[in-house]
Amino acid sequence: MTRLMGRTFAGLVAGALVLGMGSGASAADFKIRAASHFNENTAIGFGMKAFKRLAEEKSGGRVEVELFLNAELGNEREAAEMVRNGAIEMTSTGLSGVGLYVSGLDVLELPYLYKDADALVRITDALLPHMQKMLNDKGFQSVGFIYAGPRHTNSVKPLRAFADFKNLKLRVPESPLYVGMARAMGASPTPVAFTEVYTSLQTGIVEAMEGDADTIYKQRFYEVAKYVTLTGHIYYAQYVVFNRKYFDGLPNDIQDILMEVGAETGKLQAQENKRQVQLSLDALKKEGVELIELPDAELQKFRDAMAEFNDQHAKSRGEGPFKIFQEAMKLTGR
């Protein structure tokens, strides 16, 4: 979809939402329309539902959150555009959404940056204040994170070594980081919208995609790609963002409640993500998917290839993002 078409789509959705606001009475003082391209059964969907429940409870009913999941309002990029333009108030979004407006965010999603999921939560929470200014400058306000990962490689053919990634048609999100990462692996990066991944694997447009186990299972990508190589290359956080103008216009007590809800949602969802990752790996195995564990020597080849890429990519983002990357490295103990 071109940028012009994306704006047209966002405009049509905005008009439909405005018309729809008149139907149905609501006792809430503040209504938040929140979108995600993930479905309700994923760990990210769990996080969106938890945010809704907590916001409504902690505000005593003054806040109502209406959820639009499973790309009901469009893909990740379109949802971020609608938030920025004020067509909706909130979305959970990553590099294929808000990252298209705030390029420096991707320094916290670099491959093999975090040892594990706990390190991801600890480090992103510590660095959110540094990221907030970049978000604010582009019209967004973050209230916290929803977590995912580790990301693995789901493919139509077995990938048992670093060398097997050579020239692999690998679906990646519409993000310079993921395109660069794929190239550093030796693969041929193929940006495809999330909603088109299944058919792209099915028709051979791509030979593999990379994502977390929960997504691979819940989106049923394993039906057309029977191998999952446990590369564990990225742990990542989706930003829970509001339109900044809308957020700044809320009463201070409601702002404080939403910030509190964002932090609490992140803690609850991080634990749910761990649980769902293991359940999804077990479920994939039951579905006949081959889970390929790489020897340490092969995994080290990925880490070595990414170390140089990470440094170069972070530097390319400018002095501010590079300093954030360096701080993240310190917090990891490196």
N, C-alpha and C positions, 0 to 999 in steps of 0.2 A: 504494500500500500504506500503510495507516495505521501509526502508531507501534506500536500494540498488535500488529498483524499482523506488523510487522517483528521485534518481540521474540520473537513465537512462532516465526517462521521461523528466527531466530538460535538459539533454544533447540533446535529440532528438528535443525538442522545440528550444533550442539554435541554433542548426544546421539549422532548418527550418527558423528561424528568420534571421540568417545571410544570407542564400540564398535569402530570400525575400527582403533584403535591396537593392539588385541590381536592383530591378524592380521599375520603376516610378521615375521620377526626383523630387528632392526637393531643393528649394532655401535656406532652413534653414542651418545654420552653425552647429546646435546642435540638433540632433534628440533623443527624449526621448520616449522609449517604456514603457508604464505604464499599469499595470494589476490590476484588482480587481475581486473578486468572486461575487460581487453584480451586479445586472443588472442596466441598465441606468435609470430606473424609480424610483429607491430607493433614499433616501436622500444621501446615500453614493455615489451612481452613479451620483447624482447631483453635489456633491463635486468634483468628478473626472473630470466631464465635465467643471466645473468652473475653475479648475486648468489649464486645457488645454487652455481654452479661455484666461485667464489672462496671462499665460506664453507667449503665442504667441503674445498677444497685447502689453504687457509691454516690450518685447524684440524686438519689431519692426520687427517680423518675423524671427529673428535669431534663435529662439527656435521653434521646432515643436514637439508636443506631439501626439503620436499615442496611442489611447486607446484600450485596450483589456478587455472588461467587461464580466460579467456573466460567470466567470470561463473559458473563452475561452482558456486561456493558462494553466489551471489547478486550483486546489483548493488553499486555502489561504496559506497553508504550502508550496506548490510547487512554488507559486509566490514569496514568501519570499526567498526561496532557490535560485530561478533564479536571483533575485536581488543580493543576497550575492555573487553568483558565477559570476555575470557580464553578464548573458545571456540576461537580460533586465535591464533597468536603474531604474525603480521606481515602487512602489506598495503602496496601502493603506492597512495596515495590523494591526492585533491585536495579541492577545495571542496565537491564533492557527497558527500564521505565525512567525513574528519576535520574539514573546514571547517564542518560542521554542529555540531560540538562546540567548535571553537576559531575563533570568528568573526573574530578579528583577523588570521588567516593571509592573508586575501584581499588585504591591502594590497600584497603582493608579486606579485599577479597582475592588477594594474590595466592597462587597455588602453593601449597605446603607451608603457608605462613603460620598456621596454628597446629599445635601438637594434637589437640583433641577438642571435643565440643565444649568442655569446661573452659579451656583457654580462650575459645572464641567469645563466650559470654563475658568473661572477665575483661578481656582486652577491648572489645567493642564498647562495653559500658563505660570503661575508663576514658575512651577517646571520643565519645559522643559530643561533649561540649566543643571539641575542636572541629567536628564535622558540621555542627549546627550552623556556624556562620556561613559556610559554603552553601548549605541548603537554604538558609534565609535569603541569601543574595539572589537566589533563583526562584523565590516565591513559595518555598516549602517550609514547614515546621515539623520536625520529628518529635514524637513523644516516646520513642523507644524502638525496640527491635522484635522481629519474629525470626527464629533461627532455623537453619536447615543444614544438611550435610551430615556426613561427608558425601561428596559427589563421586560417583564411580562411572565406569564406561559400559554402556549397554549396546551390544553390537549384534549384527546378523551373522558374524563369523567369529571364531575364537581368537582372542588377542592374549597371547601368553608371554609376550616379551616387549620391551620398549621398541625393538626393531619392527614389530608388527604394526605399529602406528604410522609407519612410513607411507605417505600418500593416502592414508585412510580418509575417506569422505566423512568427516566428523561434523555432525550438527552442533553448532554453538549458538548461544544467544546473540542478539544484535548488540555486541559490545566489543570495543577494541581490545579489552583485556582477554576475553575468551578467544577472539580471533588470533591474537598474538600468542596465547598459550598453546593453541592447537599447532601453530606453526613451529613453536619451540619443541613440540613433541615430534615434529616431522610430518604431522597430518595435514590434510587439505581442509581448512576450515570452511564450513558451509552454513552461513547464518540462515536460520529458518524460524519463523514465528512459532511460539510454543503450541499454539492450536493446530499447527500443521505437522508436528513431529511424527505422529503415528503414521499418517499417509506417506510422509517422506521416507520413512523406514520401509514401509510396505512396498513402495514403488521403486525403491533403489535410488532415489534422489540423494539419500545419504546411506552410509553403511553402518553408522553408529551415532549415538547421542551420548551426552554425559549429563548425569543428574543424580540426585540422591535416591536411595533405595525406595523410600516412601513414594516418591513421584513415579518411579519406574513401574512400581506395582499398582498403585492406585489409578494411574492413567493407562494401565494395561499395555504399555509399550512392549512388555515381554512377549506378547502374543505374536509380534512380528520380528522380534529380536531376542533370540534364545540364549544369549551369553551376556554375563555381567562380569567384567574384570574389575577387581577391587583395588582400583588405583587410589582411592581416597584422597584425591588431589586438592579438593577445596571444601573447607567449612565456610559457611557464609551466613550473613544476616540480611534480612529484608527490612528496610526502613518502614516504620509505620508513620506516614506523613499526612499532614493536613495542608490545605491551602493556607498560606501564612496570613493573608488578609482576613480570612474567616476566623482563624485561631486568635489573632490579635484583637479581634472585635468581641471575643467572648469575655464575660466577667472573669475577674482574676480567680475567683474560687472554682469556677468551671475549668479554667486552664490548669489549675493545680490538680484538680481531680483527674483530668485527662492525662497529665504527666505521671501521676501516681498509678493510674490504670495501665499506662503503657509499660511502666517498669514491672508491675506485678504480672501483667500478661506475658512479658518476656520470660520471667522466671518459671511460670507455669508451663508455657509452651516449650521451653528448652527441655524440660523433663519429659514432656509428651513426645517431643521429637526423638529423643533417645529411645523411648519405648517403641515408637512406631518404626524406627529404623530397623531394630532387631526383628520385630514382627514381620516387617516387609521382606527382609532377607530370608527369614524362615519360609514365608509364603511363596517367595520366588522359587526357592528350592523345591517346594512341594508341587509347583506348577511345571517342573521339569527344566527349569533354567539352570544352566551350569554356572556356578559361582567360581570364578578363577582367581585364586590367591597367588599373587606374584612373589617370587623369592625376594629376600631383602636386597640382593645384589641388583635385581631388576628395578625395584622401587627406588633404589639410590640413583639409578640413571635418570629417572624422572626428576628427582630432587635436584640433581646436579644441573640438568637442563633448565630447570625453573629458576635456580638461584640467580643466574646471570640475567635472565629475562625479567625477573622481579625488580632487580635493581635498575635496569634500564627503563622499564615501564614506569616505575615510580618517579624517576628523574624527569621523564618526559611530561609528567603531569604538572610540573612547576615546583617552585621552592616550598610552598605551603604543604601540598600533599606529600612531597618527599620527606619533609620533616615529620609528618604524621606516620609515614611508613617507618622511618627510623625509630620513632617512639614505640611503634608496635613491635619492632624487632627487639628493642630493649625489654619490653614487657614479656616477650616470649623467652627471655634469658639468653638471646643470641647477640 
